[in-house]
Amino acid sequence: MLYRVVYLSFIAPEAEKSVAEIVGHARLNNERLAVTGILVFDGLRLCQHLEGPTEVVLLLMERIRVDPRHIQPEVKEHGPVRFARRFGDWPMAYARCRGTDDLNELQHCDPTQSAFGLLELLLPRLDLYPTTFPD
């Protein structure tokens, strides 16, 4: 069974320059673990959508929860993958927001809103790097 999760966290100030390292490590690790997804960064916050085998995704979320680079990680939505992977071709795509307002809706969404849906609406407004990291 495949599982997916969307979480949001603030990045520790000293870790801001390590986003490229996070993405690079995730791409290698996720490919090995059959996990796909996207990491979105707005300069202050990280939003990540992970999808893969249930036990692997839950283990990754536990590692993120205790990672000192992530401040106040908060799962916004999680559950089984209903049809197909959304990011099936990308072990870890990276997207950079053009401003710090882009993730506000996701940060403040309530349980009646779909974080998966809000992220889908945000994607066309982002600078997307599926396989590379911008210089």
C-alpha positions as CSV (number, residue, x, y, z in Angstrom):
1,M,0.0,0.0,0.0
2,L,1.2,3.5,-0.9
3,Y,0.9,6.3,1.6
4,R,1.3,10.1,1.2
5,V,1.9,13.0,3.6
6,V,2.1,16.8,3.3
7,Y,3.9,18.6,6.1
8,L,5.1,22.1,6.7
9,S,8.0,23.3,8.9
10,F,10.1,26.3,9.4
11,I,13.7,25.9,8.5
12,A,16.3,26.6,11.2
13,P,18.2,29.8,10.4
14,E,21.5,28.1,10.4
15,A,20.2,25.4,8.0
16,E,18.9,27.8,5.3
17,K,22.0,27.1,3.2
18,S,21.6,23.3,3.5
19,V,18.4,23.1,1.4
20,A,20.4,21.9,-1.6
21,E,22.0,19.2,0.7
22,I,18.6,18.2,1.9
23,V,17.3,17.8,-1.7
24,G,20.4,16.0,-2.9
25,H,20.3,13.5,0.0
26,A,16.6,13.0,-0.4
27,R,16.9,12.2,-4.1
28,L,19.5,9.5,-3.5
29,N,17.7,8.0,-0.5
30,N,14.2,8.2,-1.9
31,E,15.1,6.5,-5.1
32,R,16.5,3.6,-3.1
33,L,13.4,3.5,-0.8
34,A,10.8,3.9,-3.7
35,V,9.7,7.3,-2.3
36,T,8.7,10.2,-4.6
37,G,7.7,13.7,-3.9
38,I,8.5,17.4,-3.9
39,L,10.1,19.9,-1.5
40,V,8.9,23.5,-1.7
41,F,10.9,26.3,-0.1
42,D,9.9,29.9,0.4
43,G,13.0,31.1,2.2
44,L,11.4,30.6,5.7
45,R,9.3,27.4,5.4
46,L,9.6,24.0,3.9
47,C,6.6,22.1,2.6
48,Q,7.1,18.6,1.5
49,H,4.8,16.0,-0.2
50,L,6.1,12.5,0.2
51,E,4.6,9.3,-1.3
52,G,5.7,5.7,-1.0
53,P,5.4,2.6,1.0
54,T,3.5,3.3,4.2
55,E,6.1,2.2,6.7
56,V,8.9,4.0,4.8
57,V,6.9,7.3,4.7
58,L,6.1,7.1,8.4
59,L,9.7,6.4,9.2
60,L,10.9,9.4,7.1
61,M,8.3,11.6,8.9
62,E,9.7,10.5,12.3
63,R,13.3,11.4,11.1
64,I,12.0,14.8,9.9
65,R,10.3,15.4,13.2
66,V,13.6,15.1,15.1
67,D,15.8,16.7,12.5
68,P,17.1,20.0,14.0
69,R,16.9,21.7,10.6
70,H,13.1,21.5,10.8
71,I,11.4,23.7,13.4
72,Q,7.8,22.8,14.3
73,P,7.1,20.3,11.6
74,E,3.4,19.9,11.2
75,V,1.6,17.3,9.2
76,K,-1.1,19.0,7.2
77,E,-2.7,15.9,5.6
78,H,-1.9,12.3,5.2
79,G,-3.5,9.1,4.0
80,P,-3.3,6.4,1.4
81,V,-2.5,7.1,-2.2
82,R,-5.9,6.6,-3.9
83,F,-5.0,6.2,-7.6
84,A,-1.5,6.9,-8.6
85,R,1.6,8.7,-7.4
86,R,1.4,12.4,-8.1
87,F,5.2,12.7,-8.3
88,G,5.9,9.3,-9.7
89,D,8.8,10.4,-11.9
90,W,10.7,12.4,-9.2
91,P,12.5,10.9,-6.3
92,M,12.5,14.5,-4.9
93,A,11.6,17.5,-7.0
94,Y,12.5,20.9,-5.7
95,A,10.4,24.1,-6.1
96,R,11.2,27.6,-5.0
97,C,8.5,30.0,-4.2
98,R,8.8,33.5,-5.7
99,G,7.7,35.0,-2.4
100,T,7.1,34.2,1.2
101,D,3.3,34.4,0.9
102,D,2.9,31.3,-1.3
103,L,2.8,28.8,1.6
104,N,0.5,30.9,3.8
105,E,-2.6,29.1,2.7
106,L,-1.1,25.7,3.4
107,Q,0.2,26.9,6.8
108,H,-3.2,28.1,7.9
109,C,-5.4,25.5,6.3
110,D,-7.9,23.8,8.6
111,P,-8.8,20.2,8.7
112,T,-11.8,20.8,6.3
113,Q,-9.4,21.9,3.6
114,S,-7.2,19.5,1.5
115,A,-3.5,20.3,1.9
116,F,-2.9,18.0,-1.1
117,G,-5.4,20.2,-3.1
118,L,-3.8,23.4,-1.9
119,L,-0.4,22.2,-2.9
120,E,-1.7,21.2,-6.4
121,L,-3.0,24.7,-6.9
122,L,0.3,26.2,-5.8
123,L,2.5,24.2,-8.2
124,P,1.9,26.2,-11.4
125,R,3.1,29.4,-9.6
126,L,6.4,27.9,-8.5
127,D,9.9,27.7,-10.1
128,L,10.1,23.9,-10.4
129,Y,13.3,21.8,-10.6
130,P,12.3,18.2,-11.0
131,T,15.9,16.8,-11.4
132,T,18.3,19.6,-10.8
133,F,19.0,22.2,-8.2
134,P,19.2,25.9,-9.2
135,D,22.6,27.5,-8.8
